[in-house]
Amino acid sequence: MAQEKITTQPLEAEFDNLFSVTDKVVLVTGGGRGLGYMMTKGFVLGGAKVYICSRDFKVCQQIAKELNDLVQQRKTGPKGQCIAIEEPIDLSQASLKPIHRLKEIFAQKESKLDVLVNNSGIMWAGSLESYSEKGWDRVFTVNVKSIFFLVQQFLPYLEAAAKKTASNGEKIPATIINVGSVYGNSLSGFPTFAYDSSKAAVHHLTKKLSPFLAPKNITINAIAPGVIPTKMGQSIESSGISLAEWKQSIPIQRHGCEQDMAGVALLLSSKAGSWITGAVIPVDGGYLTARVSKF
């Protein structure tokens, strides 16, 4: 039997670039706020060219300027770039027009996409008796439907990136990151029926897509964040539970921060994460996996 040719380099030959995203082209939906901003910041500081979009393109413009200024002020390290999609991209619309428009704008600027981050998400709360059909539909449209069709519509650009090879002949995969939630894997006491269900759907959709994308040299994974002080995360306080109280339920006794979200995004998008696909990775201080019942 012929021995399979090993194309990977020894660790010492690649170690300096193991987590590098320098010169990668990245698209982050909802990249102007919250978790999307945290990941965008990490990619830009890592040397990537990052496109961000949202319903509020003026926020994206402000964030792009802020991050580009930050990069220019750095004396060392790679210098990435943040580019705002300068028109509203509203993924809550029932039609696919916003996704088609986003692809049209992207195609005018780039021929490949190394990393797609499906981060946009919304939450809707209401009692069981009064929960609205409008709220349910909007949540599933943004949180689930848009992910599938963004993957579908940007597949040619991901495939173009996935054809690249390293100097040793090894294929460099393209990457998709979907943002789920710990509430896609656990039961919360909040009346966020559509949100929790949609995040469970995100996790399963990620797994479902993985065997279809792997032969194309595209990895796809989901991040399941815990409580991180963002505008959406702070909505927990409106339920009467303070973030300080919530911290007590986290085995690692702190809230999540931008280093946590940026770190896992960089892992999944770099050589270090190139053999990970179809996974749902909790970034939650042990909330899902390390809590011990008192009884």
C-alpha positions in Angstrom: 0.0 0.0 0.0 1.4 3.4 -1.0 2.1 5.6 2.0 0.0 8.8 2.1 2.0 11.9 1.5 2.1 14.1 4.6 1.8 17.8 3.5 1.8 19.4 6.9 4.9 21.1 8.1 6.5 20.4 11.5 5.0 22.5 14.3 8.2 24.5 14.7 8.0 25.6 11.0 4.5 27.0 11.4 4.3 28.0 15.0 4.8 31.7 14.5 1.8 31.8 12.1 -0.4 29.2 13.8 -3.1 31.7 14.9 -2.5 34.2 12.1 -5.4 35.7 10.1 -3.2 38.3 8.3 -4.5 39.2 4.9 -7.7 37.1 5.2 -10.9 38.6 3.9 -13.6 38.5 6.5 -17.3 39.4 6.5 -19.1 39.9 9.9 -22.8 40.5 10.0 -23.8 42.7 12.9 -20.2 43.6 13.2 -20.7 47.1 14.6 -22.0 46.2 18.1 -21.7 43.6 20.8 -20.2 40.2 20.1 -19.8 41.1 16.4 -17.7 44.1 17.3 -15.5 42.1 19.6 -14.7 39.6 16.9 -14.3 42.3 14.3 -11.8 44.0 16.5 -9.8 40.8 16.9 -9.7 40.2 13.2 -8.6 43.7 12.4 -5.9 43.7 15.1 -4.8 40.3 13.6 -4.2 41.8 10.2 -7.4 40.9 8.3 -9.5 42.9 6.0 -12.9 42.9 7.6 -16.2 44.0 6.1 -19.0 44.7 8.6 -22.7 45.3 8.0 -25.9 45.9 10.0 -29.2 47.6 9.8 -27.5 50.8 11.2 -24.7 51.4 8.7 -23.8 54.7 10.4 -22.7 52.7 13.4 -20.6 50.5 11.1 -19.0 53.6 9.7 -18.1 54.8 13.1 -16.7 51.5 14.2 -14.7 51.2 11.0 -13.1 54.6 11.6 -12.4 53.7 15.3 -10.7 50.4 14.5 -8.7 51.8 11.6 -7.5 54.6 13.8 -6.6 52.1 16.5 -4.6 50.0 14.0 -2.6 53.1 12.8 -1.8 54.0 16.4 -0.1 50.6 17.0 3.6 50.6 16.8 3.9 46.8 16.4 1.8 43.9 15.1 -0.1 43.4 11.9 -2.3 46.1 10.5 -5.7 45.1 9.4 -8.5 47.1 8.0 -12.2 47.5 8.7 -14.6 48.5 5.9 -18.2 49.3 6.5 -20.9 48.3 4.1 -22.3 51.7 3.6 -26.0 51.0 3.4 -28.5 49.2 5.7 -28.5 45.5 5.5 -31.7 44.4 7.4 -31.7 40.6 7.8 -35.1 40.7 9.4 -36.8 41.2 6.1 -38.8 38.2 4.9 -37.3 38.3 1.4 -33.7 37.5 0.5 -33.2 41.0 -1.0 -30.9 42.2 1.7 -28.7 39.1 1.3 -28.6 39.5 -2.4 -27.7 43.2 -2.1 -24.9 42.4 0.4 -23.5 39.8 -2.0 -23.7 42.4 -4.9 -21.8 45.0 -2.9 -19.2 42.5 -1.7 -18.7 41.2 -5.3 -17.8 44.7 -6.4 -14.9 44.6 -4.0 -13.7 41.0 -3.6 -13.4 37.8 -5.5 -13.0 35.5 -2.4 -14.1 35.3 1.2 -11.9 33.5 3.7 -14.2 33.9 6.8 -17.9 34.4 7.0 -19.1 35.3 10.5 -22.9 34.9 10.9 -23.3 37.0 14.0 -26.5 39.1 13.5 -29.2 38.1 16.0 -32.2 39.5 17.8 -34.1 38.6 20.9 -37.8 38.9 21.6 -39.4 38.3 25.0 -43.1 38.0 25.9 -45.4 35.9 28.0 -46.6 32.5 26.8 -50.1 33.8 26.5 -49.2 37.0 24.6 -46.1 36.0 22.6 -46.5 37.5 19.1 -46.3 35.8 15.7 -44.4 38.9 14.5 -41.7 38.5 17.2 -41.4 34.7 16.5 -41.0 35.2 12.8 -38.5 38.1 13.1 -36.3 36.1 15.5 -36.2 33.0 13.3 -35.7 35.1 10.1 -32.6 36.9 11.5 -31.2 34.1 13.7 -31.7 31.1 11.5 -32.9 31.8 8.0 -30.3 34.4 7.3 -27.5 32.1 8.3 -28.5 29.4 5.8 -29.0 31.8 2.9 -25.8 33.8 3.6 -23.9 30.5 3.5 -25.7 29.6 0.2 -25.2 33.0 -1.5 -21.6 33.4 -0.4 -20.6 29.8 -1.1 -18.8 30.7 -4.4 -16.6 33.2 -2.6 -15.8 30.8 0.2 -15.0 28.1 -2.4 -12.7 30.5 -4.2 -10.8 31.1 -0.9 -10.7 27.4 -0.2 -8.8 26.7 -3.4 -5.7 28.5 -2.0 -2.7 26.3 -1.1 0.2 26.9 1.2 3.8 26.8 0.1 3.9 23.1 1.1 0.9 22.3 -1.1 -1.5 22.0 1.8 -5.0 23.4 1.2 -6.1 26.4 3.3 -9.7 26.0 4.3 -12.3 28.8 4.2 -14.2 29.3 7.5 -17.8 29.9 8.6 -18.6 30.9 12.2 -22.1 30.9 13.4 -23.0 32.6 16.7 -25.3 30.5 18.8 -25.9 30.8 22.6 -25.7 28.8 25.8 -29.5 28.9 25.7 -29.4 26.8 22.5 -28.1 24.0 24.8 -29.9 24.7 28.1 -33.2 25.9 29.5 -33.4 29.4 30.8 -36.2 30.9 32.9 -36.7 33.9 30.6 -39.7 34.0 28.3 -37.5 34.2 25.2 -39.2 31.3 23.5 -38.1 32.1 19.9 -34.6 33.2 20.8 -33.7 30.1 22.7 -35.3 27.8 20.1 -33.5 29.7 17.3 -30.1 29.2 18.9 -30.7 25.5 19.2 -31.5 25.6 15.5 -28.3 27.5 14.8 -26.3 24.7 16.5 -28.0 21.9 14.6 -27.8 23.8 11.3 -24.1 24.2 11.8 -23.7 20.4 12.3 -26.0 19.7 9.4 -24.1 21.8 7.0 -20.6 20.5 8.0 -20.6 17.3 5.9 -21.8 19.2 2.9 -19.0 21.8 3.2 -16.1 19.7 4.3 -15.5 18.2 0.8 -15.3 21.8 -0.4 -12.5 22.5 2.1 -14.8 24.8 4.2 -15.1 24.5 7.9 -18.2 25.5 9.8 -18.5 25.8 13.6 -20.8 27.6 16.1 -19.8 29.6 19.1 -22.2 29.4 22.1 -21.5 32.4 24.2 -22.6 32.8 27.8 -23.4 36.1 29.5 -21.2 38.9 28.1 -22.0 42.5 29.0 -23.3 43.7 25.7 -26.6 45.6 24.9 -28.3 42.3 24.4 -26.6 40.6 27.4 -27.6 43.5 29.7 -31.2 42.9 28.8 -31.0 40.1 31.4 -31.1 42.9 34.0 -34.5 44.0 32.8 -35.8 40.6 34.1 -34.8 41.6 37.6 -31.5 39.6 37.8 -28.4 41.8 38.0 -25.2 40.8 36.0 -23.4 40.6 39.4 -26.0 38.0 40.6 -25.7 36.1 37.3 -21.9 35.9 37.7 -22.5 33.7 40.7 -23.8 31.0 38.4 -20.6 30.9 36.3 -17.9 28.5 37.6 -15.2 30.8 36.4 -16.4 33.7 38.4 -16.4 36.5 35.8 -18.4 37.6 32.8 -17.1 37.1 29.2 -15.2 39.8 27.5 -13.9 40.8 24.1 -10.7 38.7 24.5 -12.9 35.6 24.9 -14.9 36.2 21.7 -12.0 37.4 19.6 -9.8 34.5 20.8 -12.2 31.7 19.7 -12.9 33.4 16.4 -9.2 33.7 15.6 -8.7 30.1 16.6 -11.4 28.8 14.3 -10.3 31.1 11.4 -6.6 30.2 11.5 -4.3 27.3 10.8 -4.8 26.3 14.5 -8.5 25.6 13.9 -8.3 24.2 10.4 -9.2 20.6 11.6 -12.2 21.6 13.6 -15.6 21.5 11.9 -19.2 20.8 12.9 -18.5 21.8 16.5 -20.5 23.9 18.9 -18.0 25.6 21.2 -19.2 27.0 24.5 -17.5 30.2 25.5 -19.2 30.6 28.9 -16.9 30.2 31.8 -18.1 26.7 32.4 -21.8 27.5 32.6 -22.8 24.6 30.4 -20.1 22.1 31.3 -18.7 22.8 34.8 -21.7 23.6 37.0 -22.3 21.1 39.7 -25.8 20.4 41.1 -26.1 20.9 44.9 -28.5 17.9 45.0 
